[in-house]
Amino acid sequence: MTPVSDTRLETLHAAATEIFTGALKACDIASAFDRRLRFEGNTMLRLMPDGSGPSTVDLSAYKRIFVVALGKAAVPMLETLLDRMKRRQGLRGVCCAREIPLKRNWRIRYFEGGHPLPNEDSFAAARAALALLHKARKDTLIFFLISGGGSAMFDLPLDPSITLEDTVAFNQALIASGAPINEINTLRKHFSAVKGGRLAMAAPEAAKVNLLLPDVPLRELDALASGPTSPDRSTVDEVRDLLRVYDLLPKMPPAVRAFFGRKDLPESPGRKESRLSFLPKLPQKLPWTETRRTLSASMRGEDAAFRDSLFEILLSSHDLVENARTLARKAGYQVVVDNSCDDWDYADAARYLLERFHTLRAKHPKLCLISVGEVTVTLNRTPGAGGRNQQFALFCAPELAKFAGAPLTVLSAGSDGIDGNTKSAGAIADPTTVNRARAFGYDPEKSLAEFNACPLFTALGDTVVTGQTGHNLRDMRLLIADGV
C-alpha cells in the first residue's frame, strides 16, 4: 500500500474539523428560537402548532412573567428570549450558567454554576429560583430555559443536612460509575430539591413554557438537567437497584448514604408507570411534531403543576447530525449515520464503529460515518487530563495503526467545547498517531489506562479546540476515509 503523505492526513484532519465545527455553527440558537416562537405585542405565537397546546399565548393575561434559565446554553437562550419578548412589566428571573455575561439585565439574578461538579453558586442559584417560584400564582407565566449541564450547575440536596462537599462527592461517584446518563440522573432526581419535577412543583398554579436544548436522547427528555420541570416516572425502588448494581453507597459520604438508606426516602413527583423515563421508548429519529405530541400526552393525568406546561424543543443532536450530513455530502463523501452505540462503554462503541467503518469503506472508499450521542467511561482511579471523547479517540489510534498508509481519520468531540476536565472539545486520531506519540515520548497504552489522553494529543497538535460553544447537543464522532 502506498504511504499516505502528511499533507493528505492534514487535509483529512481539516475536513473532519470543518464538518464538526460547521455543523455546530449551523445550530444557531436565535434562528432555532425564531422557527418555533414569535412575539407580536403581547401575544406569543407557536409557529408549529400540533394540537399539543394553544397556538397562541396571551401575555397580557399574566401580571408577572418569571424566567429560570439553567445549563450551558442558559445565557444565549435567555438573551434571545429577552430580545424577542419586549414586555418587561413584572419580569424577573434567575440565570445559572457556566459564565456570567458582561452585559446583564437588572431584572435577572445571575449565578456561575459549577460543572462537571456543583459549587456554591449551584446551590445559591437553586435557592434563588425556588424563592422566586414560590411567589408565583395563577397570574404568573414562567419560562423555563433548560439546556445540558444543568444537573451539576443547578442543584440543592433534598436533605438540608447534606453539604456542598457531600454533594460534590456524590456527583464524583456518579460520574466515575460508568452508568448511562438516564440512570445517573435517576439518582440525581431523588437526591435533589430542584430535579425530578420539583422545580415545577414549586409553582403549582403558574402556567409554564419550557424551551429545551437537550443533550440527551429525545426519547429520554426527562434526563435533560435531570428533569427539573418534567414529571418523573422513576421510583425509589429503581434508585435502590441502581445503588446496588453500581456498588455506589460505599463510595459516597456518610450523610448521602444515610439519606439513601432511609426507609421513607421520598418519591419524586409524577405517575410511576414506566422505568427510568417519562417518555416511552421512541425511534432514534423522531419528527418534531411527534415528539411534542408525546410530551403533551405524557402530562395527562399528572398534577396540575405539569398539565399547564408547554414544551418546545429548540435544537437537538438531530440538528447536529443533519448539518454534519449536509457538509460531508458537499465535501464529496458518502455519508452513513449510526447512533446505535449511544450510552455504550467507550471501548465497545469504538470497536463497533471501527468495524462498521471498515466494512462500509470497502464499498465506499470516500466515506464519512457520523455517530452522535455519548459514551460512558468507568473510572477505577483518579483520572489524568482528558474526557470521554479523547479517551475514545486514543482507543481508536492503535486500531487505526493496523492500517498504516491508509487515509483514515477519527474525530470525537463534545458540542459544548469541553471534554472532561480539559479545555479541549475532543481529539483526532489517524494511523500515525501511535508512532508520532511514541516519538514525542508518550506511551499511548499508559495514557489510555491513566485516562490521561489530553497531554498526548496536545503534544501532537491533534486536540479539537473550539472554546465554550454555548451549546450542549451531545458528542459527535466522525470516521472519515478518503481512499479515492
GUSETI-718299 format. One record per residue (C-alpha): residue number from 1; x, y, z; residue in three letters. Coordinates in steps of 0.1 Angstrom, whole numbers, padded with zeros to 4 digits. Example, Ala and Ser with C-alpha at 12.3 -4.5 7.8 and 13.67 -1.06 7.14 Angstrom:
// GUSETI-718299
1  0123  -0045  0078  ALA $
2  0137  -0011  0071  SER $
END
This chain:
// GUSETI-718299
1  0000  0000  0000  MET $
2  0013  0034  -0009  THR $
3  0022  0056  0022  PRO $
4  -0001  0085  0027  VAL $
5  0016  0119  0027  SER $
6  0015  0141  0058  ASP $
7  -0003  0167  0037  THR $
8  -0031  0143  0028  ARG $
9  -0036  0134  0065  LEU $
10  -0036  0171  0074  GLU $
11  -0063  0176  0048  THR $
12  -0083  0148  0064  LEU $
13  -0079  0163  0098  HIS $
14  -0090  0197  0084  ALA $
15  -0120  0181  0067  ALA $
16  -0131  0164  0100  ALA $
17  -0127  0196  0120  THR $
18  -0146  0217  0094  GLU $
19  -0175  0192  0094  ILE $
20  -0177  0192  0132  PHE $
21  -0173  0230  0137  THR $
22  -0195  0238  0107  GLY $
23  -0223  0216  0119  ALA $
24  -0221  0232  0153  LEU $
25  -0221  0267  0139  LYS $
26  -0252  0260  0119  ALA $
27  -0271  0251  0152  CYS $
28  -0278  0287  0159  ASP $
29  -0300  0293  0190  ILE $
30  -0316  0325  0178  ALA $
31  -0326  0310  0144  SER $
32  -0340  0279  0161  ALA $
33  -0359  0301  0185  PHE $
34  -0375  0320  0156  ASP $
35  -0385  0288  0139  ARG $
36  -0406  0278  0170  ARG $
37  -0419  0311  0185  LEU $
38  -0427  0346  0176  ARG $
39  -0438  0376  0198  PHE $
40  -0462  0401  0184  GLU $
41  -0470  0427  0210  GLY $
42  -0485  0408  0240  ASN $
43  -0490  0376  0221  THR $
44  -0467  0347  0218  MET $
45  -0473  0326  0187  LEU $
46  -0462  0290  0185  ARG $
47  -0452  0286  0148  LEU $
48  -0455  0248  0147  MET $
49  -0488  0241  0165  PRO $
50  -0496  0204  0166  ASP $
51  -0525  0200  0189  GLY $
52  -0503  0197  0220  SER $
53  -0514  0231  0233  GLY $
54  -0526  0265  0223  PRO $
55  -0511  0281  0192  SER $
56  -0510  0314  0209  THR $
57  -0504  0326  0245  VAL $
58  -0518  0360  0256  ASP $
59  -0490  0375  0278  LEU $
60  -0514  0403  0289  SER $
61  -0534  0377  0308  ALA $
62  -0504  0374  0333  TYR $
63  -0494  0401  0358  LYS $
64  -0459  0386  0362  ARG $
65  -0435  0367  0340  ILE $
66  -0407  0348  0356  PHE $
67  -0377  0333  0337  VAL $
68  -0355  0305  0350  VAL $
69  -0325  0297  0327  ALA $
70  -0301  0269  0335  LEU $
71  -0274  0249  0318  GLY $
72  -0246  0255  0293  LYS $
73  -0268  0274  0269  ALA $
74  -0286  0295  0296  ALA $
75  -0271  0328  0286  VAL $
76  -0278  0327  0248  PRO $
77  -0313  0313  0254  MET $
78  -0321  0340  0279  LEU $
79  -0307  0368  0258  GLU $
80  -0327  0356  0228  THR $
81  -0359  0354  0248  LEU $
82  -0354  0388  0263  LEU $
83  -0346  0403  0229  ASP $
84  -0377  0388  0213  ARG $
85  -0401  0394  0242  MET $
86  -0405  0432  0245  LYS $
87  -0427  0431  0276  ARG $
88  -0408  0439  0308  ARG $
89  -0436  0446  0333  GLN $
90  -0435  0421  0361  GLY $
91  -0404  0404  0346  LEU $
92  -0380  0387  0370  ARG $
93  -0356  0358  0366  GLY $
94  -0327  0336  0376  VAL $
95  -0299  0325  0353  CYS $
96  -0274  0298  0362  CYS $
97  -0247  0293  0336  ALA $
98  -0210  0284  0332  ARG $
99  -0200  0321  0330  GLU $
100  -0218  0353  0339  ILE $
101  -0221  0376  0309  PRO $
102  -0205  0411  0309  LEU $
103  -0238  0426  0299  LYS $
104  -0266  0417  0323  ARG $
105  -0302  0425  0327  ASN $
106  -0310  0441  0361  TRP $
107  -0342  0420  0363  ARG $
108  -0323  0388  0363  ILE $
109  -0301  0373  0390  ARG $
110  -0270  0356  0376  TYR $
111  -0251  0327  0391  PHE $
112  -0219  0309  0378  GLU $
113  -0227  0273  0385  GLY $
114  -0201  0246  0386  GLY $
115  -0195  0218  0360  HIS $
116  -0190  0189  0360  PRO $
117  -0193  0193  0398  LEU $
118  -0216  0217  0416  PRO $
119  -0203  0247  0435  ASN $
120  -0216  0274  0459  GLU $
121  -0233  0292  0431  ASP $
122  -0251  0260  0421  SER $
123  -0267  0259  0455  PHE $
124  -0273  0297  0455  ALA $
125  -0290  0296  0421  ALA $
126  -0313  0268  0431  ALA $
127  -0323  0286  0463  ARG $
128  -0329  0319  0444  ALA $
129  -0351  0300  0418  ALA $
130  -0372  0283  0445  LEU $
131  -0377  0316  0463  ALA $
132  -0388  0333  0431  LEU $
133  -0411  0304  0421  LEU $
134  -0428  0303  0455  HIS $
135  -0441  0338  0447  LYS $
136  -0458  0326  0415  ALA $
137  -0496  0324  0414  ARG $
138  -0523  0318  0387  LYS $
139  -0515  0352  0372  ASP $
140  -0479  0342  0366  THR $
141  -0463  0328  0334  LEU $
142  -0429  0311  0338  ILE $
143  -0404  0304  0311  PHE $
144  -0380  0276  0319  PHE $
145  -0350  0277  0296  LEU $
146  -0332  0243  0301  ILE $
147  -0300  0230  0284  SER $
148  -0274  0204  0291  GLY $
149  -0251  0207  0321  GLY $
150  -0279  0218  0344  GLY $
151  -0276  0187  0366  SER $
152  -0243  0199  0380  ALA $
153  -0247  0236  0376  MET $
154  -0280  0239  0394  PHE $
155  -0286  0218  0424  ASP $
156  -0297  0217  0461  LEU $
157  -0300  0185  0482  PRO $
158  -0334  0175  0493  LEU $
159  -0319  0168  0527  ASP $
160  -0307  0202  0541  PRO $
161  -0281  0185  0563  SER $
162  -0262  0174  0532  ILE $
163  -0234  0198  0525  THR $
164  -0219  0210  0492  LEU $
165  -0188  0189  0499  GLU $
166  -0211  0159  0503  ASP $
167  -0229  0168  0471  THR $
168  -0196  0170  0452  VAL $
169  -0186  0136  0464  ALA $
170  -0220  0122  0454  PHE $
171  -0216  0135  0419  ASN $
172  -0180  0123  0416  GLN $
173  -0192  0088  0424  ALA $
174  -0219  0090  0398  LEU $
175  -0195  0103  0371  ILE $
176  -0170  0075  0378  ALA $
177  -0196  0048  0379  SER $
178  -0199  0041  0341  GLY $
179  -0237  0043  0343  ALA $
180  -0256  0058  0314  PRO $
181  -0269  0093  0318  ILE $
182  -0305  0083  0324  ASN $
183  -0295  0061  0353  GLU $
184  -0272  0087  0368  ILE $
185  -0300  0113  0365  ASN $
186  -0325  0089  0381  THR $
187  -0303  0090  0412  LEU $
188  -0299  0128  0410  ARG $
189  -0337  0133  0407  LYS $
190  -0343  0116  0440  HIS $
191  -0314  0134  0457  PHE $
192  -0323  0169  0447  SER $
193  -0348  0195  0458  ALA $
194  -0349  0210  0422  VAL $
195  -0348  0180  0400  LYS $
196  -0372  0152  0390  GLY $
197  -0401  0177  0386  GLY $
198  -0396  0195  0419  ARG $
199  -0388  0229  0403  LEU $
200  -0422  0229  0385  ALA $
201  -0439  0218  0417  MET $
202  -0425  0250  0434  ALA $
203  -0450  0270  0414  ALA $
204  -0480  0246  0411  PRO $
205  -0506  0272  0400  GLU $
206  -0485  0290  0373  ALA $
207  -0486  0285  0336  ALA $
208  -0453  0272  0322  LYS $
209  -0434  0273  0289  VAL $
210  -0404  0250  0287  ASN $
211  -0378  0258  0260  LEU $
212  -0353  0229  0257  LEU $
213  -0319  0223  0242  LEU $
214  -0315  0186  0250  PRO $
215  -0281  0169  0255  ASP $
216  -0300  0136  0259  VAL $
217  -0318  0113  0235  PRO $
218  -0353  0127  0226  LEU $
219  -0368  0095  0239  ARG $
220  -0354  0104  0274  GLU $
221  -0361  0141  0277  LEU $
222  -0367  0139  0314  ASP $
223  -0330  0132  0317  ALA $
224  -0322  0168  0305  LEU $
225  -0307  0186  0335  ALA $
226  -0323  0157  0355  SER $
227  -0358  0168  0346  GLY $
228  -0364  0198  0369  PRO $
229  -0398  0206  0353  THR $
230  -0408  0172  0340  SER $
231  -0429  0145  0359  PRO $
232  -0406  0116  0369  ASP $
233  -0415  0080  0362  ARG $
234  -0385  0065  0380  SER $
235  -0391  0051  0415  THR $
236  -0373  0047  0448  VAL $
237  -0371  0010  0442  ASP $
238  -0352  0017  0410  GLU $
239  -0329  0040  0429  VAL $
240  -0321  0013  0453  ARG $
241  -0315  -0011  0424  ASP $
242  -0290  0013  0408  LEU $
243  -0271  0019  0440  LEU $
244  -0267  -0018  0444  ARG $
245  -0258  -0026  0407  VAL $
246  -0230  0000  0406  TYR $
247  -0220  -0005  0442  ASP $
248  -0223  0032  0449  LEU $
249  -0231  0035  0485  LEU $
250  -0196  0027  0498  PRO $
251  -0182  0054  0476  LYS $
252  -0205  0081  0490  MET $
253  -0201  0103  0521  PRO $
254  -0219  0092  0553  PRO $
255  -0246  0119  0550  ALA $
256  -0256  0107  0515  VAL $
257  -0255  0071  0525  ARG $
258  -0278  0079  0554  ALA $
259  -0302  0098  0530  PHE $
260  -0305  0069  0505  PHE $
261  -0307  0044  0534  GLY $
262  -0339  0060  0547  ARG $
263  -0369  0037  0546  LYS $
264  -0391  0067  0539  ASP $
265  -0370  0080  0510  LEU $
266  -0393  0105  0492  PRO $
267  -0406  0097  0458  GLU $
268  -0402  0123  0431  SER $
269  -0433  0139  0416  PRO $
270  -0450  0120  0388  GLY $
271  -0471  0089  0380  ARG $
272  -0449  0058  0384  LYS $
273  -0457  0038  0353  GLU $
274  -0426  0032  0333  SER $
275  -0390  0026  0340  ARG $
276  -0364  0055  0340  LEU $
277  -0382  0077  0315  SER $
278  -0414  0097  0314  PHE $
279  -0414  0091  0277  LEU $
280  -0419  0057  0260  PRO $
281  -0390  0043  0241  LYS $
282  -0391  0062  0208  LEU $
283  -0373  0057  0175  PRO $
284  -0338  0073  0171  GLN $
285  -0351  0098  0147  LYS $
286  -0385  0113  0155  LEU $
287  -0403  0142  0138  PRO $
288  -0406  0173  0160  TRP $
289  -0444  0171  0159  THR $
290  -0445  0135  0171  GLU $
291  -0420  0143  0199  THR $
292  -0441  0172  0211  ARG $
293  -0474  0152  0209  ARG $
294  -0458  0126  0231  THR $
295  -0446  0152  0255  LEU $
296  -0481  0166  0257  SER $
297  -0497  0131  0261  ALA $
298  -0473  0123  0289  SER $
299  -0488  0151  0310  MET $
300  -0523  0138  0310  ARG $
301  -0533  0127  0344  GLY $
302  -0504  0145  0360  GLU $
303  -0505  0171  0388  ASP $
304  -0517  0205  0375  ALA $
305  -0482  0218  0380  ALA $
306  -0473  0197  0349  PHE $
307  -0505  0198  0330  ARG $
308  -0503  0236  0324  ASP $
309  -0469  0232  0307  SER $
310  -0459  0237  0271  LEU $
311  -0427  0221  0258  PHE $
312  -0407  0233  0228  GLU $
313  -0375  0216  0216  ILE $
314  -0354  0243  0200  LEU $
315  -0324  0222  0189  LEU $
316  -0312  0187  0195  SER $
317  -0285  0163  0183  SER $
318  -0307  0156  0153  HIS $
319  -0299  0191  0140  ASP $
320  -0262  0185  0146  LEU $
321  -0264  0153  0126  VAL $
322  -0283  0168  0097  GLU $
323  -0259  0197  0095  ASN $
324  -0229  0174  0095  ALA $
325  -0245  0152  0069  ARG $
326  -0250  0182  0046  THR $
327  -0215  0194  0050  LEU $
328  -0200  0160  0044  ALA $
329  -0220  0154  0013  ARG $
330  -0209  0188  -0001  LYS $
331  -0173  0177  0005  ALA $
332  -0180  0146  -0017  GLY $
333  -0183  0119  0010  TYR $
334  -0207  0091  0010  GLN $
335  -0225  0096  0044  VAL $
336  -0238  0070  0068  VAL $
337  -0253  0079  0102  VAL $
338  -0252  0053  0130  ASP $
339  -0262  0064  0165  ASN $
340  -0268  0029  0178  SER $
341  -0239  0029  0203  CYS $
342  -0253  0058  0223  ASP $
343  -0245  0053  0261  ASP $
344  -0222  0023  0254  TRP $
345  -0189  0019  0271  ASP $
346  -0163  0040  0251  TYR $
347  -0142  0009  0241  ALA $
348  -0173  -0011  0230  ASP $
349  -0185  0019  0210  ALA $
350  -0151  0023  0194  ALA $
351  -0149  -0014  0184  ARG $
352  -0184  -0013  0169  TYR $
353  -0179  0019  0149  LEU $
354  -0145  0009  0136  LEU $
355  -0158  -0025  0124  GLU $
356  -0188  -0007  0107  ARG $
357  -0164  0019  0093  PHE $
358  -0141  -0007  0077  HIS $
359  -0170  -0027  0063  THR $
360  -0185  0004  0047  LEU $
361  -0154  0019  0033  ARG $
362  -0147  -0013  0014  ALA $
363  -0177  -0004  -0007  LYS $
364  -0175  0034  -0004  HIS $
365  -0138  0045  -0003  PRO $
366  -0147  0081  0002  LYS $
367  -0168  0078  0034  LEU $
368  -0179  0098  0064  CYS $
369  -0195  0077  0092  LEU $
370  -0213  0100  0116  ILE $
371  -0223  0090  0151  SER $
372  -0239  0113  0177  VAL $
373  -0245  0105  0213  GLY $
374  -0224  0099  0244  GLU $
375  -0202  0071  0255  VAL $
376  -0195  0061  0291  THR $
377  -0162  0058  0309  VAL $
378  -0158  0038  0342  THR $
379  -0130  0053  0363  LEU $
380  -0111  0029  0385  ASN $
381  -0085  0055  0395  ARG $
382  -0081  0093  0398  THR $
383  -0081  0104  0361  PRO $
384  -0054  0125  0344  GLY $
385  -0063  0152  0319  ALA $
386  -0089  0141  0294  GLY $
387  -0125  0132  0288  GLY $
388  -0146  0106  0271  ARG $
389  -0140  0120  0236  ASN $
390  -0102  0120  0239  GLN $
391  -0104  0086  0255  GLN $
392  -0124  0073  0226  PHE $
393  -0100  0088  0200  ALA $
394  -0070  0073  0218  LEU $
395  -0086  0039  0220  PHE $
396  -0091  0041  0182  CYS $
397  -0055  0051  0175  ALA $
398  -0038  0016  0178  PRO $
399  -0066  0001  0157  GLU $
400  -0061  0027  0130  LEU $
401  -0023  0019  0131  ALA $
402  -0031  -0015  0118  LYS $
403  -0040  0002  0085  PHE $
404  -0007  0021  0081  ALA $
405  -0007  0042  0050  GLY $
406  -0045  0043  0047  ALA $
407  -0062  0077  0045  PRO $
408  -0083  0074  0077  LEU $
409  -0092  0098  0105  THR $
410  -0114  0096  0136  VAL $
411  -0127  0127  0153  LEU $
412  -0145  0126  0186  SER $
413  -0156  0159  0202  ALA $
414  -0182  0174  0225  GLY $
415  -0206  0200  0212  SER $
416  -0202  0221  0243  ASP $
417  -0165  0226  0236  GLY $
418  -0152  0209  0267  ILE $
419  -0142  0173  0272  ASP $
420  -0139  0162  0308  GLY $
421  -0115  0182  0329  ASN $
422  -0098  0199  0299  THR $
423  -0103  0229  0276  LYS $
424  -0104  0208  0245  SER $
425  -0136  0196  0229  ALA $
426  -0120  0163  0219  GLY $
427  -0093  0149  0196  ALA $
428  -0084  0134  0162  ILE $
429  -0066  0102  0156  ALA $
430  -0052  0086  0125  ASP $
431  -0029  0057  0115  PRO $
432  0002  0076  0125  THR $
433  -0010  0087  0160  THR $
434  0007  0059  0179  VAL $
435  0041  0062  0163  ASN $
436  0041  0100  0165  ARG $
437  0031  0099  0202  ALA $
438  0060  0075  0209  ARG $
439  0084  0097  0190  ALA $
440  0073  0125  0214  PHE $
441  0080  0103  0244  GLY $
442  0044  0093  0252  TYR $
443  0032  0058  0258  ASP $
444  -0004  0055  0243  PRO $
445  -0013  0024  0263  GLU $
446  -0003  0041  0296  LYS $
447  -0021  0073  0287  SER $
448  -0052  0053  0279  LEU $
449  -0050  0033  0312  ALA $
450  -0045  0065  0332  GLU $
451  -0073  0084  0314  PHE $
452  -0047  0109  0305  ASN $
453  -0052  0114  0268  ALA $
454  -0051  0152  0266  CYS $
455  -0013  0157  0270  PRO $
456  -0006  0132  0243  LEU $
457  -0030  0148  0218  PHE $
458  -0019  0183  0228  THR $
459  0017  0174  0220  ALA $
460  0007  0161  0186  LEU $
461  -0014  0192  0178  GLY $
462  -0044  0169  0174  ASP $
463  -0068  0182  0200  THR $
464  -0101  0198  0188  VAL $
465  -0103  0233  0204  VAL $
466  -0134  0254  0200  THR $
467  -0138  0272  0233  GLY $
468  -0171  0271  0251  GLN $
469  -0198  0270  0224  THR $
470  -0229  0279  0244  GLY $
471  -0243  0246  0232  HIS $
472  -0246  0211  0246  ASN $
473  -0261  0189  0219  LEU $
474  -0242  0158  0228  ARG $
475  -0210  0144  0213  ASP $
476  -0201  0138  0177  MET $
477  -0179  0111  0163  ARG $
478  -0167  0113  0126  LEU $
479  -0149  0084  0110  LEU $
480  -0136  0095  0076  ILE $
481  -0119  0077  0048  ALA $
482  -0106  0092  0016  ASP $
483  -0095  0062  -0005  GLY $
484  -0100  0078  -0039  VAL $
END
